[in-house]
Amino acid sequence: MMEAKHLSDLHSDQLSQAVLLRFTVSGRLEAHHARILKAGAERLHAVLAACERYLPRGTRFTRPQGGMNLWVRLPDPLDASELLGRAQREGVTYLPGKYFAVGRPDPGSLRLSFAGLDPAHIEKGVKILGEIFSNELERVHDSSNREPAPAMV
């Protein structure tokens, strides 16, 4: 193990270790941990509520007990990869599910990460995504309901 450690880096950062040790011994680690858990729960609640409120009908999403990500499945025929550029132009991003696929990719899936955002930003971002996804569903629906144009010969 020591040889592997020496091959990966010369030594551990002693300053960081000393700071973390002092932080832990001071008793502030427990209070920090409680604040982090509370903030995570607030963010998770915010993303779940925003998904319920803004994502189009037929969208499914996980309801994790904790964590930093939410897995979303858009209604057919939406493709998360194709819609990503629109979201990014509006200042919102996500990871299409194809980056996590082991077998057959699911084009309508995506992962929302929310750990670094406050609840207001989470709601705003999911609202923007909901508008993009709903508009695309409406566009696809409208184009499929049109009468076929007569062939010009």
C-alpha positions, 0 to 999 in steps of 0.5 A: 500500500505504501508503494502504491501511495508513493506512486500516486503522489509523494505525500498527503497534504498536511495543511489540509489534514491539520485544518480538518483535524482542528475543525473536527476536534473543535466540535463544529463538524457536527453542526456543519453536518446538521446544516448540510443535511438540512440544506440537502433536504430543502433542495430535494423537496424543492426539486420534487415540488418543482417537477410536480408543478412544471414538468409536462404530463407523462413525465416520470421522475425518481423520488429519492430519500436523499442524494444530489440527483434526480432521474427524469423520464420525459414523455415520448417522443422527447429526446433529452439530448436534442433538447439540451441545447435549448436548455443551455441557451436558457441558462439551465443544464442537465445530463442526458441519460445516454451518458449513463446507459449500460445497455440500450440508451433511453433517449427520453431520460436525463439526470438533474443535479441540484446539490449546489443550488438554492431552492429558488434557483432549482424552481426557476430552472425546473420551470424553464425545463418544463416550458421547453419540454411542454413546448416541444411536446406541443410542437410534435403533437401539432405537426402529427395532427396536420393533414398530409399535403397533397403530392405535387407532380 
